[in-house]
Amino acid sequence: MARINLEQLRSFLTVVRMGGISKASQALNLTQPAVTTRIRKLEQSLATDLFDRTGAGLRLTKRGEMLLKYAEQFEQLGELVARDVVDPGGTEGHLRLGVSETIAQCWLPAFISRLHQRYPKLEIEINVDISMNLRAGLLDREIDLAILLGPISEYSVDNIELPGFDLAWYCAADTRPDPAAPFTRPVITYARNTRPYRELKAELFRRVGPGIPLFPSTSLSACFRLVEAGLGVAALPRALGTAYVESGRIAEFDPGWRPAPLRFSASYMGEPRSHMLATAAETARQVAIDHEMHKNSL
């Protein structure tokens, strides 16, 4: 029997978990032919077929199911070595990071800087999107670590909860709302397919009644610009709104209530176990805490 290498076993596990060569190649950051070659060489080394290749896709043979158990044990051993033996400075790889815009405009640079200090050889690919798309990308294993409105209620996902973001009501600096009727203009808010949009819509209906026009947007920067132009009012993160207020571009007002703070999590798939991902998620938590403490000290 020819020697089996760990990269072949890793590719085998990824194909099994992703359900095919195409998605496995994306998760491994390899071409499809490269993944196929690894699987073929592994089968040649073992002198057996690991998959039944049918029109319906790949299905494990009995020998493949036997190998799966041992491959998972190899993977767990590799993670223990990575955790206890390998110098983080020598860790190489590719991290596909997904973040919401709130995080991207707040403490993302500090997080990337700290992560790069720990893993200087790690290649980091950053995708900024709404939390719904980030969640789907994580579950489809197109994203390795998602920092999003969370936590994600899936048994396969590990979540590290992060400090929240308080929301405040904003209007144009020169057009303050009537305290008796603060919602005569449209309410500019998060994108339609988000939890903040849904919760704000329900709270406006409960407190004000039907008929309040909502202008949802996928861009927080656009929301602030629309408020500045006097096109509506908005409940947006105070951490981002402070700079606009201090520059005199918008003003904060109090209609007597505020939406609940935004809750975020650093989320990643629990299998396969990854010490690097767990460390990155914990690093995100520490950076978020440091940012909160710095903000409160000002």
BELJO-V243747 format. One line per field, one symbol per residue. ss: DSSP state (H for helix, E for strand, L for the rest). phi: phi as a letter, one per 40 degrees, with the letter a starting at -180 (. if undefined). A space follows every 50 residues. Layout:
# BELJO-V243747
ss = ???
phi = ???
This chain:
# BELJO-V243747
ss = LLLLLHHHHHHHHHHHHHLLHHHHHHHHLLLHHHHHHHHHHHHHHHLLLL EEEELLEEEELHHHHHHHHHHHHHHHHHHHHHHHLLLHHHLLEEEEEEEL HHHHLLLHHHHHHHHHHHLLLEEEEEEELLHHHHHHHHHLLLLLEEEEEL LLLLLLEEEEEEEEELEEEEEELLLLLELLELLLLLEEELLLLLHHHHHH HHHHHHHLLLLLLEEELLLHHHHHHHHHLLLLEEEEEHHHHHHHHHLLLE EEELLLLLLLLEEEEEEEELLLLLHHHHHHHHHHHHHHHHHHHHHHHL
phi = .cccbccccccdccccccgiccccccccgbcccccdccccccccccfacc bccbcchcbccccccccdcccccdcccccccccbbccdcccbibbcbbbc cdcdcbbddcccccccccbccccbbbbbaccdccccccccgcbcbbbaca cccbccbcbbcbdcbcbbcbaccbbcccdcacbcbdbcacddcbcdcccc dccccccbhcgccbbcacbcccdccccdcgcibabbdccccdcccccgcb bcbbchabccdcbbacbaccbccbcccccccccccccccccccccccc
